[in-house]
Amino acid sequence: MTESEFIAIIASFAVANMQQSNIAASLSIAPAALESGWGSSGSAGYTSLRQL
């Protein structure tokens, strides 16, 4: 998965989280990208996003 594909998939979740938590979507996407290797390691990024 490319970086752009990862962002396209996770962006809607990050925006929804931003609307509830007032934390910028980019601050949710960045750790998810790093922790999951841009989506290459399964659910690590999703788990990171859910923890916010």
N, C-alpha and C positions, 0 to 999 in steps of 0.2 A: 504494500500500500504506500502510495506517495504521501508526502506531507499535506498536499492540497486535498487529497482524498480523505485523509484522516480528519482534517478540519471540517470538510463538508459534512462528514458523518456526525461529528460530535458537536458542531456549532449550535444546533437547535437545542440540545440538552444544556449546553453552557449558557445560552441566552435565557432559557426557562429558569435555570438556577440563579442567574443574575437578577431576574425580575423578583424572585423570592428573597434573595439574600443581600441584594445591593452590592455584590462583589462582581467586579468587571469580568465579563466572559473570558477575556484573555488570561485572567489570573486562574481560571479553572482549566482552560485548555492547555496552558503551558506545563503544569505538573502532570497532567494526563498524558501529554505527548512524551515527556521525558520518562515517566514511569512505565509506559507501555512500549517504548521504542517506536513511537509513531504508529501504534496499533499492531505491532508485530508480536507482542507477547500476551495476547488474549485479553482478559478483562481488567488488567491492571489500571488502565486509563479510566475505564468506567467506574471502577471501585474508587479511584481517587476523586472523581467528579461527584460521586454520591456522598462522599464524606464531608463535603462542604456544606 
